Amino acid sequence: MSTLIEEEKLTGLNPAQREAVLHVNGPLLVLAGAGSGKTRVLTTRIARLIDVEGVDPRNILAVTFTNKAAGEMRERIGRILGSDPAGMWVGTFHAIGARMLRSAAHLVQRTASYTIYDQDDSLGVIKRLMERHRISPKQFTPRAVQSVISDAKNRMVMPSEYEHLALDPFSKAVAPVYRSLGEALQLANAVDFDDLLVLPVRMLQHNADKLASYRERFRYILVDEYQDTNRAQYELIKLLGGEHGNVCVVGDDDQSIYGWRGADIRNILDFNKDFPSAAVVRLEQNYRSTPQILDLANVVISANTGRMGKTLRATHPSGEQVTLVRSLDERDEAEFIVAELAARRSARSLANSDVAVLYRTNAQSRALEESLRRHAIPYRLVGAVRFYDRREIRDLMAYLKLVANPSDDEAFRRAVSVPKRGLGETTIELLAEASRQRSSRVPTVPSTYLPQRFVSFGGEEGRGKVGYLASGAVVMDH
């Protein structure tokens, strides 16, 4: 490869970015501060591996934390190369896990047409399991049970281990639900969101030939936002890259904020223990913020003793001083924001579209919206109910899911209820119980096979419905 092409790939990179891009073999930890150009480093590094080092795109696995980031990464790599990196896997941990499972679903007792349950689907199953085990939803809420089970899965604590560790009343109540959840999902040929992380890890741990195949395929692994990985994600990367060691992780130990959903900061802090020969590169030049913002951030962050250490330096010129405001409550805070907006619009001739107000949780929008309406200021709320979370879309998706996976009990329950067909929850639950009893009398089948069922609805005014629950109970209404 010519020196000219090499330099084209490196044009505009600062010394630290260049060092990270030029690194080829062996483990690499890139500590990337906020706004330090880590995405450019990742995309340029991948493009250089392909175009300069001659690595086949099929041998590269790039993992991000959002579908949007994955799409942008592939697009930017394609622009650098001049063509799409065909064969390269780029996606979120969950998307990568789903892809692995589709190709070997029989190893986790599913078929390739398995359904992925979202949070609401999973919650519906948990509610029914709690009722079956006579656990009062008033004493322990289904969402709390769901959260604990999700946390256990992300920490790779299996039902048997969780049951052994359950000592308090709440944990003892969760244990049988957790155990039954796995059975219910398997019977419905379904997985929940957490299973997309847990099941691939278990599949690789118990199938040496499959693990060897993926290790041979993915010779170079790159992971973004490594500080937000949980135990299951950590185990997946360690399994895939632990042998050849060509693992590049990019993250910021100062930006780990997802501990409440299982992220473990130790994954990035202990990377050098897992890969003792790892090179460490610090990206400390910030291309996003002014010196005033970074100075304040550096002072606050310096109080954290559990960090690897770096200091962000601004490339932007000096800007406005940071203002700290103490408010009496959320309404007082909203009124201050609206007053500040009016003052800035008057002083700087700003349009409403030039201003954005950020808040941490959706619940905080109410006070802001009320204040904006009181002052007749038009606004647009970003991040309302997502398209696929709308009721009518979920109803339609239930029918489509049944077409793809006739064993999906959750989809059946939703489809049989919309439009209303005169079947109440009690009737459905009685049928479900009959289904479970029938299933217990059915001879054991190989794990590679799950019986397929169908659902059909027809007749005048919705009469004459016939359907199957996953394990074989017939639903008929005349």
Sequence and secondary structure as in RCSB ss.txt:
>XXXX:A:sequence
MSTLIEEEKLTGLNPAQREAVLHVNGPLLVLAGAGSGKTRVLTTRIARLIDVEGVDPRNILAVTFTNKAAGEMRE
RIGRILGSDPAGMWVGTFHAIGARMLRSAAHLVQRTASYTIYDQDDSLGVIKRLMERHRISPKQFTPRAVQSVIS
DAKNRMVMPSEYEHLALDPFSKAVAPVYRSLGEALQLANAVDFDDLLVLPVRMLQHNADKLASYRERFRYILVDE
YQDTNRAQYELIKLLGGEHGNVCVVGDDDQSIYGWRGADIRNILDFNKDFPSAAVVRLEQNYRSTPQILDLANVV
ISANTGRMGKTLRATHPSGEQVTLVRSLDERDEAEFIVAELAARRSARSLANSDVAVLYRTNAQSRALEESLRRH
AIPYRLVGAVRFYDRREIRDLMAYLKLVANPSDDEAFRRAVSVPKRGLGETTIELLAEASRQRSSRVPTVPSTYL
PQRFVSFGGEEGRGKVGYLASGAVVMDH
>XXXX:A:secstr
  HHHHHHHHTT  HHHHHHHH  SS EEEEE TTS HHHHHHHHHHHHHHTS   GGGEEEEESSHHHHHHHHH
HHHHHHTS  TT EEEEHHHHHHHHHHHTGGGGT  TT EEE HHHHHHHHHHHHHHTT  TTTS HHHHHHHHH
HHHHTT  HHHHHHH  SHHHHHHHHHHHHHHHHHHHTTEEETTHHHHHHHHHHHH HHHHHHHHHH SEEEESS
GGG  HHHHHHHHHHHTTT  EEEEE TT    GGGT  THHHHTHHHHSTT EEEEE EESSS HHHHHHHHHH
HTT  SS     EE S           SSHHHHHHHHHHHHHHHHHHHT  GGG     SSGGGHHHHHHHHHHT
T     SS S GGGSHHHHHHHHHHHHHH TT HHHHHHHHHSS  S  HHHHHHHHHHHHHHHHHS    TT  
    EE  SGGG SEEEE TTS EEEE 
